[in-house]
Amino acid sequence: MTTEILNWLSYILKNRIGNDIDLVFKVEQKIFIIGFTNSVFKILVDYDSQLYKPSNDLQIFSRDIEWNIKEDKVNLVFLSSELFRDQPIVVTDENTVHIKYDCLGFIFWMLNRVEEYNFSDYNDVHSRFTAKDSILYKGKFYLRPVVDEWITFIRNLFQCYSPKNNLIQYKYSFNLSHDVDRPFRYLYTKYYLFIWRAFKDLVKKRISFAYFLRINYYKIFRINKLSNIDVYNNFDELIDLSKVSSCSGIYFFMAGKSHKPTDPDYCLDNIEILKLAKKIISSGNEIGLHPSYNTYNDFDKLQDEVNNFKTFFAKLGISSKLSSRMHYLRFKFPETLIDLEKIGVDTDETLGFSDTIGFRCGTSHDYYAFNLLQNETMKIKIRPLIAMQWTINSPSYMNLHLDDGFYQLEKIISEVKKHDGQFNYLIHNDEYYELGIAFQEKFVKIFD
């Protein structure tokens, strides 16, 4: 147990439970002591060194925990080389509660994605770490905020045995974000894609032939003019969604290209992109960086795109902290996070599963990560992504009907609310159009 890891664990407890909380590690007994200043009540936690390093010997399971002074039971998730199903987990004494499991190590392991260190056995077409790659897949534990559950349990111990402690109070919140991959259906697109989209829209009678001729004229003569009829130009509606749900949204713009098949054609200096960004900012929303497809493992390219984005910031006349989300949620842990920290990103919003909704990091709260390679707390904050609408409806992923998708969303939201967390939700503007009015109505019903 290093001093740096102990300090990071102390930061998590102070941030989530109480500012006056103290954490001590007794080397001889290999035990943590958690307590509030000037309080005689303490929580003892056993130490397990395997939870602070990558290991293939760990098993995951859940178990009901009984409290000695009351009949309540709570089901918690464990990660260990032992099952210890028969021995008591919580033992109480006059002024102590002894947790005979390293729940702090479990929190450390989950939040810092220890299982992703040195991971290389990618089966995903985009080389992403999916839910099926995670130990959480067993028992569908990715659908539970397993870290928040343990932290809530520790909070409840203090409330029960030492109720005079000043605990930090959180309130459920909703964060809506948008990756601006295809801001417009016709403008700035490759010519072959423009023809294909126009043909589809003509067949489905989404556009008139007169409109096709009009946009064809613009395309031939390279006139970068945006039409209000463009079906992907629905940013006014997305801005209204933020107002309905009483949250400020963030729009992630791409600042470069590294892979032609997946990266869009627009550039940050396109006049209509500048107009769009100004509209978003004036509406009280934010903009962030959406690094292109191959930047997740290319520092030099990532640096170039950050420099482009800073120039974009300057043109908009704004100065704010930099947030990011990687394109296609491509992320190599911890290398991508280290690169993002080096180039000055303050908060990253990538870490969610691409193939399912759920809790990749086991939490619905923001936190600063810990770098196991350098043994230090990082300056970059992680805001876990919990649900992406495309994941829910895409045939490549969950492939759910709209009603079933919203039912699953409501279940996840209820888990977030139990722990007063933040539900971080991603909707693409082009996908918003494709889902249609039925999606909009259901969204308003849930988030209003």
HELIX and SHEET records of a PDB file:
HELIX    1   1 THR A    3  ARG A   16  1                                  14    
HELIX    2   2 SER A   49  TYR A   52  5                                   4    
HELIX    3   3 CYS A  103  LEU A  111  1                                   9    
HELIX    4   4 VAL A  114  GLU A  116  5                                   3    
HELIX    5   5 ALA A  131  ASP A  133  5                                   3    
HELIX    6   6 ILE A  135  LEU A  143  5                                   9    
HELIX    7   7 VAL A  146  TYR A  161  1                                  16    
HELIX    8   8 TYR A  191  VAL A  203  1                                  13    
HELIX    9   9 PHE A  209  ILE A  220  1                                  12    
HELIX   10  10 PHE A  235  VAL A  244  1                                  10    
HELIX   11  11 ILE A  271  SER A  282  1                                  12    
HELIX   12  12 TYR A  293  ASN A  297  5                                   5    
HELIX   13  13 PHE A  299  LEU A  316  1                                  18    
HELIX   14  14 HIS A  327  LEU A  329  5                                   3    
HELIX   15  15 GLU A  335  LYS A  342  1                                   8    
HELIX   16  16 GLN A  389  ASN A  393  1                                   5    
HELIX   17  17 LEU A  402  LYS A  418  1                                  17    
HELIX   18  18 ASN A  429  PHE A  447  1                                  19    
SHEET    1   A 5 ILE A  21  LYS A  26  0                                        
SHEET    2   A 5 ILE A  31  PHE A  36 -1                                        
SHEET    3   A 5 LYS A  42  ASP A  46 -1                                        
SHEET    4   A 5 THR A  96  ILE A  99  1                                        
SHEET    5   A 5 VAL A  90  THR A  92 -1                                        
SHEET    1   B 2 GLN A  59  GLU A  66  0                                        
SHEET    2   B 2 LYS A  73  SER A  80 -1                                        
SHEET    1   C 5 GLU A 286  LEU A 289  0                                        
SHEET    2   C 5 ILE A 250  PHE A 253  1                                        
SHEET    3   C 5 SER A 173  VAL A 180  1                                        
SHEET    4   C 5 GLN A 422  LEU A 426  1                                        
SHEET    5   C 5 ALA A 387  MET A 388  1                                        
SHEET    1   D 4 SER A 323  SER A 324  0                                        
SHEET    2   D 4 THR A 347  ASP A 348  1                                        
SHEET    3   D 4 GLU A 376  ILE A 382  1                                        
SHEET    4   D 4 TYR A 367  ASN A 371 -1                                        
END                                                                             
